[in-house]
Amino acid sequence: MTFHLFAHADAHIRKSLEYLEEANLAWVEHKAAAEHHSALAKMYAERIVRIEAEINNVRQSPTLLTRHSGEELPDSGERSKTESVVVYPSRANRP
């Protein structure tokens, strides 16, 4: 009768190698997702700066101040250059 003390060690090592490969794959997937989310965060930060700058430009525009003071501007059918801010519908009004 032979005694096989390490007979199951190979099975455990194979299973551990499977777990290691699975963990490495999950790490790569999560790293890619983190890079994607970082890029989105940067894009939205730049968008916020751009929109705030447009809003500040419109607020400081003299034509906007005269329009709100009661004077009507002649309607030429075109938007003036100072009206560069696009008004988006609220989320409640979207389909």
Secondary structure, DSSP 8 states (H G I E B T S, - for coil): ----TTTTHHHHHHHHHHHHHHHHHHHHHHHHHHHHHHHHHHHHHHHHHHHHHHHHHHHT-HHHHHHHTT------SS--TT--------GGG--
